[in-house]
């Protein structure tokens, strides 16, 4: 089965082998501390930052909630920048931790406008925190992180940025762009198993954590615990996920062996081929404008009169390829291909398009042109 979904992705065999190595006790093995610091260093290189990068045991959503739980206090006004499911999720987190969301929003098929971010911040000078999603995985939209970060930095607003579905597939420079808390995960473009959140924390963010008025209303989600335990004593606030971190280390090695520039070019090439193939078959990409598409996810409208569950089930049972539907407002309307990380290779993309085209034909959908031939012509 080819798992061609936008995270978790396929995991390379060498990463799985590394994950199967004997474990140690991270709480007493001082050698593990050194190893953890080495993986932190590699994570910093991926995020392009000198800030601390914490490797927290849980999938990426934990990082998003931990950032809000630790940074946002009761009554804090927070600029919640959203055009998708995870941006909306930040709004829910802000409310949960008694902050006051001040929205800047766009349709799910459009990018965020950085000028609207600037205008809203200028009208609300008491806002000191903002939340933002780089790649909205359920819609496949890539938002202008660098430009939004610039507007926040100019106004001394701490930006909490979700780069879970973009990190490793498109450029992310947390340090140079001035991102306060940058949030990644193991199971997307890095192509390690799910189970780890990567959380870069700037000096500014640490200051906010330490100076907040109320106690952080969590232990497991508290960046303050990492400040007390890890930064001061090189101790873990809870048991580290040894095997997951070993797998992450191997996956990061693979990323740097290829080189980030080549990885970005590979994601772009596969993305363009998949979009061309989708259009050749008579399907409509989501979003419709190419300038909004993330190179890591290919989303498209479900064809009329085709049942989504039947299509995906047929692709799995007959052609051994798994793709994804979507969430929230797009549930039942949009399908998604996960061309990220280890999946963003020509042979995997070709297999996914071949399965999609064949399954659609089996269900009576007549394609306008061959998506397989179109993709092959672009991928070689």
C-alpha positions, 0 to 999 in steps of 0.5 A, a space after each residue: 500500500 502506498 500511503 500518498 496522504 498529506 501526513 503521515 507520509 511513507 517512511 523510508 526503510 532506513 528510518 524504520 530500521 533506525 527506529 527498531 534499534 534497542 532503546 535506552 533510558 533517557 532519564 538516566 543515560 547522559 549519552 542520550 542527552 548528548 544525542 538529543 542535543 545533536 538532533 536539536 542542532 539538526 532541527 535548528 538547521 532545518 528551521 534555519 534558526 539559532 533559537 532553542 528547538 524542543 523535541 516534544 513527545 506527541 504529534 504536531 498538534 501538541 506543539 500548537 496547543 502548547 504554544 498557546 497554553 504557554 504564551 497566551 494568558 487570560 484576557 490577552 488579545 491575540 491576532 488569529 490569522 486564518 484561512 483554514 481548519 488549523 487557523 480556525 483551530 488556533 482561534 479555538 485554542 486562544 478561547 480555551 486558554 481565555 485569550 481574546 481572538 482578533 481575527 484576520 481571515 480569508 476564504 479557504 481558497 485564498 491566501 492571507 493578505 499581509 497588508 490586512 495583518 498590518 492594518 489590523 495590528 495598527 488598529 489594535 496596538 495592544 495586540 502582542 501575540 499572533 497565530 498563523 498557519 503556513 500551509 493549510 493542509 486540508 485545503 493545500 493553500 500556502 500562506 506568505 509566512 515571510 511577509 506576515 512575519 515581517 509585519 509582526 516583527 515590525 510591531 514587536 508582535 510575537 508570532 506563533 507559526 505552524 509550519 507543520 506541513 511546509 517544513 522541509 518542503 518549502 523554505 522556512 527561516 524561523 530566525 531571519 524572519 523573526 518567528 517567535 514560536 515555530 511549530 513543526 512535526 515529524 510526520 510530514 515533509 521530514 517523513 519520520 513516523 508521527 509522534 514528535 512536535 518540533 518547537 523553536 522558541 525565541 528569546 522573546 518567547 521565553 521572556 513572555 513565558 517567564 513573565 506571564 501573570 497567571 500560571 500555565 494551566 497545564 503540565 505536559 503542554 507547558 513550555 515553562 516546564 522545559 525552561 525549568 527542567 531542560 534549559 536549567 538542568 538538561 533534564 526532561 520534564 517527562 520521558 523522551 520518546 527514544 525510538 521516535 527521536 532516533 527515527 527523526 535523527 535518521 530522517 533529518 540525515 536523509 534531508 541534509 544528504 539530499 540538500 534543502 535546495 534540491 528537496 525544494 526543487 523536487 517538491 515543486 517539480 512533483 507538485 506541478 506535474 500533479 496539478 497538470 495531471 489533475 487538470 488533464 483528467 478534467 478535475 479542478 484543483 483546490 485552490 483554483 489559482 496556482 499561485 496559492 498552491 503549496 508544493 507539498 499538498 495537491 488538493 482538488 474538487 471531488 468530481 460530481 456524481 462520484 462518491 468520495 468514500 467509494 473512490 478512496 476505498 477502490 483506490 486502496 482495495 484495487 490499486 493499493 494507493 491511499 489518498 485523503 479527503 478533507 476536513 471542516 468546510 471542505 469535508 466531502 468536497 475536496 480530495 488530497 494527494 500528499 506529495 511531501 517528503 518521501 512521497 514527493 518522488 516521481 515514481 510515487 506520484 506516477 503510481 498515485 495518479 495512475 491509481 486515481 485515473 484508473 479508479 475514476 474510470 472504474 466508477 464511470 468518470 470519463 477523463 478528458 486527457 490522460 493524467 498519467 501521460 501528462 505527469 510522465 511528460 513533466 516528470 520524465 
